[in-house]
Amino acid sequence: MSQDALVKRQLGHRARLALSPAQVLKADGQAHAARTMWNLLHAWWQMMPKEKRTLANADAAIRQAREDIDFLAVLPAQAAQAVLKTYFQAWKNCWDGRADAPNLKSRLRTVMSVDIPQGRDLNIVRVHRRWGMANIPKMGRVRFRWTKDLPVGKRADAENRITGARLIKDALGWHIAFRIQALEAKPAPHQGPEAGIDVGITVPLALSDGKTYEHGEWLTGKEKAKLLSLEQRAAQRKQHRKPGKHASRRLRRTYDQIAGLRAKAKRRALDWQHRTTTAIARTYGTVVVEALTITNMVRSARGTIEEPGKNVAQKSGLNRSISGEAWGRTVTMLAYKTAKHGGTLHKVPAPGTSRRCSACGHTTPGSRESQAVFVCKNPDCGWSGNADHNAARNVLHLYRTGLALIPAAGRAVVRRAKRVKPATAR
Ligand SMILES: [Zn+2]
């Protein structure tokens, strides 16, 4: 195979860690030290005159801090360097207008994480069908859940290898996220059919060919009852909390249990999303989605204090369902998965797709009879069907008439100068 038929890919893979209580304490300590390091770095940055804020000076300051402050020594030197790198990157993101200025990280609101920038230090071995082992600096050998074939041992080479990892803690415990670099054969163009997708209200995903992807509740009846009783307990305990005082140990424990159940629901939703998007990317060669700006939709409902939004209650319910389905993440997954299978993903402007009739093309008032049913009020047409299916057909129609926006192929999107209008016709 010639070299140009290969494509480089950066992948991520997250696996659950099985840590002993002592290892959990060590990981917690490292994460707290990493956060403290960030805060010290931020204080140093604000204190320093502009011309002295250099990488070399910051590096020297970090080394000094690791010598002077005992508990910072639990953080491996490589992880401290990673904090420095992330901090400078945060400023770059700010100056380029991608993010707000970096700030202090609070103990309660920050995701606990430790970076392991060197992949070769990990020394990963598969020890069982379901378990792998890795070396974590200053923590030793740890077990992790083996759910994907990683390029380690004989399978690793200069092009296919693990380049680094990150330890992350969520409500269900510590995880390890591997950074994988892979060189794969370029897929042949996907010859499958075209499909428009609508993010539905009655159906999570409706396709233009009539297929729908649905899911049940993320939590079982028992789990939901448990969540409700935990929330009631939290509310009760919160009443006893005096203003200005920390939450009690029991209240924090209840909060942790609530977060655990929510994390479980989120993990199930994520799993469904992965399986659904993989199925779509395998089946269809061209996938068309609406270009929704979810953050705007969520913000506009709430309004401002001077000008409160209308129908806040209804919209917040809708928003909750949109955020719950995490449409943005679905699109991200579709972008890289279609590319992996040789297909393409396109975005079309959203306005009107739910009100236009996909059979005759007319937009008549009152056509959308309910959330679920669409009946065309054009006397010559009278088409009726599922409203989400209708919208999905409109999405595909917009693509076929050449109204697709800029290519939505993940990172491959070409950045345009702001004054240039994006091309709508292709
Ligand atoms: Zn019609």
Residues whose N, C-alpha, C, O or C-beta is under 5 A from the ligand:
A	BS01	ZN	C357 A359 C360 G361 C376 N378 C381 G382 W383
